[in-house]
Amino acid sequence: MEFYLTIVARTIILYFVIVLIFRLMGKREIGELSIFDLVVFLMIAELAVTAIEDHKDPLIHTIIPMFLLMVIQISLAILSVKSQKIRHLLDGKPTIIINRGKVDEHAMRTQRYNFDDLMTQLREKDISNVSDVEFAILESSGSLSIIKKEKNQKQQPELQVPLIIDGDIQEDNLETIQKNNLWLRQQLRKLGYSDIKQISLCTFGKGIFFIDLKDEKK
Protein backbone atom coordinates (compact mmCIF):
# COMPACT_ATOMS: atom_id res chain seq x y z
CA MET A 1 0.00 0.00 0.00
CA GLU A 2 2.82 2.39 0.87
CA PHE A 3 4.39 1.73 -2.54
CA TYR A 4 1.25 2.89 -4.38
CA LEU A 5 0.80 5.92 -2.15
CA THR A 6 4.40 6.93 -2.92
CA ILE A 7 3.79 6.68 -6.67
CA VAL A 8 0.58 8.72 -6.42
CA ALA A 9 2.27 11.40 -4.34
CA ARG A 10 5.28 11.66 -6.67
CA THR A 11 2.99 11.83 -9.70
CA ILE A 12 0.92 14.66 -8.21
CA ILE A 13 4.01 16.63 -7.14
CA LEU A 14 5.67 16.24 -10.55
CA TYR A 15 2.45 17.22 -12.30
CA PHE A 16 2.30 20.57 -10.51
CA VAL A 17 6.06 21.10 -10.93
CA ILE A 18 5.80 20.60 -14.70
CA VAL A 19 2.76 22.89 -14.94
CA LEU A 20 4.68 25.57 -13.03
CA ILE A 21 7.74 25.19 -15.27
CA PHE A 22 5.69 25.46 -18.47
CA ARG A 23 3.88 28.51 -17.14
CA LEU A 24 7.19 30.18 -16.27
CA MET A 25 8.53 29.42 -19.74
CA GLY A 26 5.73 31.56 -21.21
CA LYS A 27 2.79 31.11 -23.54
CA ARG A 28 5.00 30.89 -26.61
CA GLU A 29 6.29 27.53 -25.46
CA ILE A 30 2.74 26.16 -25.44
CA GLY A 31 1.57 27.64 -28.72
CA GLU A 32 4.66 27.29 -30.89
CA LEU A 33 7.01 24.37 -30.56
CA SER A 34 10.34 24.90 -32.25
CA ILE A 35 12.82 22.03 -32.41
CA PHE A 36 14.62 23.40 -29.37
CA ASP A 37 11.36 23.69 -27.43
CA LEU A 38 10.45 20.13 -28.35
CA VAL A 39 13.80 18.80 -27.11
CA VAL A 40 13.39 20.55 -23.75
CA PHE A 41 9.81 19.29 -23.35
CA LEU A 42 10.83 15.72 -24.17
CA MET A 43 13.69 15.86 -21.67
CA ILE A 44 11.39 17.16 -18.93
CA ALA A 45 8.83 14.46 -19.73
CA GLU A 46 11.51 11.76 -19.65
CA LEU A 47 12.78 13.00 -16.29
CA ALA A 48 9.25 12.89 -14.89
CA VAL A 49 8.59 9.34 -16.11
CA THR A 50 11.90 8.10 -14.71
CA ALA A 51 11.21 9.74 -11.35
CA ILE A 52 7.79 8.10 -11.08
CA GLU A 53 9.16 4.67 -11.96
CA ASP A 54 12.18 4.92 -9.67
CA HIS A 55 10.35 5.72 -6.45
CA LYS A 56 13.46 5.14 -4.32
CA ASP A 57 15.41 8.00 -5.88
CA PRO A 58 14.88 11.32 -4.02
CA LEU A 59 12.48 13.57 -5.92
CA ILE A 60 14.84 16.52 -5.65
CA HIS A 61 17.22 14.71 -8.02
CA THR A 62 14.55 15.12 -10.72
CA ILE A 63 13.22 18.57 -9.82
CA ILE A 64 16.65 20.25 -9.95
CA PRO A 65 17.38 19.17 -13.59
CA MET A 66 13.84 20.23 -14.58
CA PHE A 67 14.33 23.74 -13.23
CA LEU A 68 17.81 23.86 -14.78
CA LEU A 69 16.28 23.11 -18.18
CA MET A 70 13.74 25.86 -17.54
CA VAL A 71 16.49 28.37 -16.72
CA ILE A 72 18.39 27.41 -19.89
CA GLN A 73 15.24 27.77 -21.99
CA ILE A 74 14.30 31.16 -20.56
CA SER A 75 17.88 32.44 -20.88
CA LEU A 76 18.08 31.44 -24.52
CA ALA A 77 14.66 32.99 -25.15
CA ILE A 78 15.89 36.31 -23.71
CA LEU A 79 19.05 36.13 -25.83
CA SER A 80 17.01 35.35 -28.95
CA VAL A 81 14.96 38.51 -28.36
CA LYS A 82 18.14 40.58 -28.25
CA SER A 83 19.99 38.80 -31.07
CA GLN A 84 18.58 37.89 -34.45
CA LYS A 85 21.49 35.51 -35.11
CA ILE A 86 20.71 33.50 -31.99
CA ARG A 87 17.00 33.56 -32.87
CA HIS A 88 17.69 32.13 -36.31
CA LEU A 89 20.06 29.56 -34.82
CA LEU A 90 17.47 28.31 -32.33
CA ASP A 91 14.23 28.73 -34.27
CA GLY A 92 15.33 28.83 -37.91
CA LYS A 93 13.99 31.22 -40.56
CA PRO A 94 10.70 31.26 -42.46
CA THR A 95 11.01 30.04 -46.06
CA ILE A 96 8.87 31.16 -48.99
CA ILE A 97 7.67 27.97 -50.68
CA ILE A 98 5.29 29.59 -53.17
CA ASN A 99 6.27 33.05 -54.41
CA ARG A 100 3.76 34.96 -56.54
CA GLY A 101 2.04 31.73 -57.54
CA LYS A 102 5.28 29.92 -58.47
CA VAL A 103 6.50 26.97 -56.42
CA ASP A 104 10.13 27.45 -55.39
CA GLU A 105 11.55 23.93 -55.67
CA HIS A 106 15.01 25.03 -54.57
CA ALA A 107 13.61 26.38 -51.31
CA MET A 108 11.72 23.12 -50.83
CA ARG A 109 14.86 21.07 -51.30
CA THR A 110 16.83 23.15 -48.80
CA GLN A 111 14.12 22.48 -46.20
CA ARG A 112 13.75 18.80 -47.23
CA TYR A 113 10.12 19.61 -47.91
CA ASN A 114 8.34 17.66 -50.64
CA PHE A 115 5.17 18.11 -52.68
CA ASP A 116 3.27 15.62 -50.52
CA ASP A 117 4.02 17.84 -47.50
CA LEU A 118 2.90 20.91 -49.44
CA MET A 119 -0.37 19.38 -50.64
CA THR A 120 -1.15 18.00 -47.19
CA GLN A 121 -0.73 21.38 -45.53
CA LEU A 122 -2.69 23.13 -48.28
CA ARG A 123 -5.59 20.73 -47.76
CA GLU A 124 -5.46 21.47 -44.05
CA LYS A 125 -6.04 25.11 -45.04
CA ASP A 126 -9.03 24.02 -47.22
CA ILE A 127 -7.07 24.73 -50.41
CA SER A 128 -7.23 22.03 -53.07
CA ASN A 129 -5.58 23.88 -55.94
CA VAL A 130 -2.03 25.28 -55.81
CA SER A 131 -3.03 27.86 -58.42
CA ASP A 132 -5.20 29.57 -55.79
CA VAL A 133 -2.11 30.44 -53.73
CA GLU A 134 -0.15 33.63 -54.23
CA PHE A 135 2.28 33.11 -51.32
CA ALA A 136 3.00 30.15 -49.04
CA ILE A 137 5.52 30.61 -46.23
CA LEU A 138 6.92 27.66 -44.29
CA GLU A 139 7.27 29.10 -40.80
CA SER A 140 10.07 28.16 -38.42
CA SER A 141 7.52 26.22 -36.34
CA GLY A 142 6.77 24.00 -39.37
CA SER A 143 3.32 25.45 -40.05
CA LEU A 144 2.43 26.79 -43.50
CA SER A 145 1.08 30.34 -43.81
CA ILE A 146 -1.05 30.99 -46.88
CA ILE A 147 -1.95 34.17 -48.77
CA LYS A 148 -4.56 33.43 -51.41
CA LYS A 149 -4.84 35.09 -54.78
CA GLU A 150 -7.42 37.83 -55.01
CA LYS A 151 -10.22 36.99 -57.42
CA ASN A 152 -11.95 39.54 -59.63
CA GLN A 153 -9.34 42.16 -58.77
CA LYS A 154 -6.76 43.70 -61.05
CA GLN A 155 -4.15 43.95 -58.33
CA GLN A 156 -2.91 40.72 -56.79
CA PRO A 157 -1.99 40.58 -53.08
CA GLU A 158 1.59 41.34 -52.22
CA LEU A 159 3.58 39.87 -49.38
CA GLN A 160 4.71 42.27 -46.67
CA VAL A 161 8.45 41.53 -46.68
CA PRO A 162 10.52 42.38 -43.58
CA LEU A 163 13.54 44.36 -44.79
CA ILE A 164 14.89 45.39 -41.39
CA ILE A 165 14.59 43.46 -38.12
CA ASP A 166 16.15 44.76 -34.91
CA GLY A 167 18.27 47.23 -36.86
CA ASP A 168 19.70 44.59 -39.22
CA ILE A 169 19.05 44.69 -42.96
CA GLN A 170 17.63 41.42 -44.31
CA GLU A 171 19.70 40.96 -47.44
CA ASP A 172 17.90 37.74 -48.47
CA ASN A 173 14.54 39.52 -48.41
CA LEU A 174 15.93 42.40 -50.46
CA GLU A 175 16.95 39.87 -53.10
CA THR A 176 13.44 38.39 -52.98
CA ILE A 177 11.92 41.73 -54.05
CA GLN A 178 14.82 42.35 -56.46
CA LYS A 179 16.15 45.35 -54.57
CA ASN A 180 19.50 46.12 -52.93
CA ASN A 181 20.94 47.73 -49.82
CA LEU A 182 21.51 51.08 -51.53
CA TRP A 183 17.89 51.27 -52.72
CA LEU A 184 16.61 50.61 -49.19
CA ARG A 185 18.82 53.26 -47.61
CA GLN A 186 17.78 55.82 -50.24
CA GLN A 187 14.09 55.11 -49.67
CA LEU A 188 14.46 55.39 -45.91
CA ARG A 189 16.33 58.69 -46.17
CA LYS A 190 13.47 60.05 -48.30
CA LEU A 191 11.11 59.10 -45.47
CA GLY A 192 13.35 60.81 -42.89
CA TYR A 193 15.09 57.76 -41.43
CA SER A 194 18.87 57.98 -41.56
CA ASP A 195 19.87 55.63 -38.73
CA ILE A 196 18.90 52.05 -39.59
CA LYS A 197 20.00 50.81 -36.16
CA GLN A 198 17.09 52.75 -34.63
CA ILE A 199 14.53 50.80 -36.67
CA SER A 200 13.10 47.74 -34.93
CA LEU A 201 10.95 46.63 -37.89
CA CYS A 202 10.63 47.75 -41.49
CA THR A 203 8.39 45.90 -43.92
CA PHE A 204 7.58 46.64 -47.56
CA GLY A 205 4.62 45.64 -49.68
CA LYS A 206 2.46 47.19 -52.43
CA GLY A 207 4.95 50.05 -52.60
CA ILE A 208 4.33 51.02 -48.97
CA PHE A 209 6.79 50.95 -46.08
CA PHE A 210 5.79 50.14 -42.53
CA ILE A 211 8.41 51.36 -40.05
CA ASP A 212 8.51 50.88 -36.29
CA LEU A 213 11.26 52.56 -34.29
CA LYS A 214 12.98 50.99 -31.29
CA ASP A 215 11.76 51.96 -27.87
CA GLU A 216 14.15 54.49 -26.34
CA LYS A 217 13.63 52.96 -22.92
CA LYS A 218 16.03 50.10 -22.16
NORGINOR-V528025 format. One record per helix or strand. SS is the DSSP state (@ for helix, = for strand). FROM is the first residue (numbers start at 1). TO is the last residue. If there is no record, write none. Layout:
ss=<SS & SS>
from=<FROM & FROM>
to=<TO & TO>
//
This chain:
ss=<@ & @ & @ & @ & @ & = & = & @ & @ & @ & = & = & = & = & @ & @ & @ & = & =>
from=<2 & 27 & 35 & 60 & 84 & 95 & 102 & 105 & 115 & 130 & 133 & 144 & 161 & 168 & 171 & 181 & 196 & 199 & 208>
to=<25 & 31 & 53 & 82 & 91 & 99 & 103 & 110 & 124 & 132 & 138 & 148 & 165 & 169 & 176 & 190 & 198 & 205 & 213>
//
